Every structure is written in structure tokens, then in C-alpha cells.
Amino acid sequence: MKVHYLEIVSLDIDAVCSAYEAANGIRFGSADASLGGARTSILPDGGIVGVRGPLSEAEQPVVRPYWLVEDIEIAVAEVLSQGARLAHPPLEIPGKGRFAIYILESVEHGLWQL
């Protein structure tokens, strides 16, 4: 079990990136349009941290882990059977894999398939 992508939606992207860089000795790159404009940093274990602003007025700041899964369709079915609500169905990001977002007990979670 591994978090492949840790997404942080913030109103102050630069402040979050600067704090993470100072505390953890990592560096964030420039905005990646395929990830909603997230500035990303690749961690030593291959995981990715991305910090971006809200994509709409309705989106609130959130920290959302995306768990790496073998089969996203099966994983989505399993979390839905546990009472989760699907917030975003599986979607391909060219060159990056597929993701989905679900909400369980008012907490947002993600799934990622390479």
C-alpha cells in the first residue's frame, strides 16, 4: 500500500511549497497543467506531492491522498460498497495514469492506477 500522489489544494500555493521545502529539504517545480496547475515534488520513494489552487469557486482547500491501486475500476467498486460516494469517476491523465476521487465520512480520498 502506497500513497502515489498527495494533493494539497491551497489558497496560497507558494507559502505551502516554501514551508514544505524548508521543513523537508525538497524542491517543487513549476506548475503542471495536466495536474490542474499543481507545483510538484517527487519524493525519494517515487511518490509525488502536488500543491495547487482551487479549480473552481466551489472547491475548498483540502489534503487528498491518492492510493496506488492495481485496478482502479475494482478499487472504486470496493470503496462504493463500503459506503463511499464517488466525487470524480476514473479519468485518464495522459502520461500519468488514471485517478478517481471518493468521499467517505466527509473525508476526500483518491485512487491512482499507473
C-alpha positions in Angstrom: 0.0 0.0 0.0 1.5 3.3 -1.1 0.3 6.9 -1.5 1.3 7.7 -5.1 0.1 11.3 -5.1 -0.5 13.6 -2.2 -2.6 16.5 -3.5 -2.8 19.7 -1.5 -5.3 22.4 -2.6 -4.4 25.7 -1.1 -5.3 29.4 -1.4 -1.5 30.2 -1.0 0.5 27.7 -3.2 3.8 29.4 -2.7 3.5 29.5 1.1 2.8 25.8 1.3 5.6 24.9 -1.1 8.1 27.1 0.7 7.1 25.6 4.1 7.5 22.0 2.7 10.8 22.9 1.1 12.2 24.4 4.3 11.0 21.6 6.6 11.7 18.6 4.3 14.6 19.6 2.1 12.5 19.0 -1.1 12.0 21.3 -4.1 8.9 22.0 -6.1 8.9 22.6 -9.8 6.7 24.9 -11.9 3.0 24.4 -12.5 2.0 21.2 -14.3 -1.1 21.9 -16.4 -2.0 18.2 -16.5 -2.4 18.2 -12.7 -4.5 21.3 -12.5 -1.6 23.6 -12.3 0.0 21.8 -9.3 3.6 22.5 -8.4 5.0 19.1 -7.8 7.9 17.5 -6.0 9.0 13.8 -6.4 9.8 12.1 -3.2 12.7 9.6 -2.7 10.2 6.7 -2.7 8.8 7.8 -6.1 5.6 9.4 -4.6 4.6 12.8 -5.7 3.4 15.8 -3.7 1.4 18.4 -5.6 0.2 21.8 -4.4 -2.4 23.7 -6.5 -5.1 26.3 -6.1 -8.8 25.5 -6.3 -10.1 24.7 -9.8 -13.4 26.4 -9.1 -15.0 28.7 -6.6 -16.8 25.7 -5.1 -13.5 23.8 -4.3 -12.3 24.2 -0.8 -8.7 23.7 0.4 -8.1 20.0 1.1 -5.3 17.5 1.6 -6.2 14.4 -0.5 -4.1 11.2 -0.6 -4.3 9.1 -3.8 -3.6 5.5 -3.0 -1.8 3.4 -5.7 -4.1 0.6 -6.9 -3.7 -2.3 -9.4 -7.2 -1.9 -10.9 -9.0 1.4 -10.4 -12.4 0.1 -11.5 -12.3 -2.7 -8.9 -11.0 -0.3 -6.2 -13.8 2.1 -6.9 -16.4 -0.6 -6.7 -15.0 -1.8 -3.4 -15.0 1.7 -1.8 -18.5 2.3 -3.0 -19.6 -1.0 -1.5 -18.2 0.4 1.8 -20.5 3.4 1.7 -18.3 5.9 -0.1 -19.7 8.4 -2.6 -17.9 8.9 -5.9 -16.9 12.5 -6.3 -14.9 12.0 -9.6 -15.1 8.9 -11.8 -11.9 7.3 -13.1 -10.2 9.7 -15.6 -7.0 9.2 -17.6 -4.3 11.9 -17.4 -2.1 11.2 -20.5 1.3 10.0 -19.4 0.4 9.9 -15.7 -2.2 7.2 -15.2 -5.9 7.2 -14.1 -7.3 8.7 -11.0 -10.7 8.8 -9.1 -11.9 10.7 -6.1 -14.3 9.4 -3.5 -15.7 10.8 -0.2 -16.2 8.6 2.9 -17.3 10.1 6.2 -16.9 13.6 4.7 -13.2 12.9 4.1 -11.9 13.0 0.5 -9.7 10.2 -0.8 -8.2 9.4 -4.1 -7.2 6.3 -6.1 -4.5 6.2 -8.7 -3.6 3.5 -11.3 -0.4 3.7 -13.3 
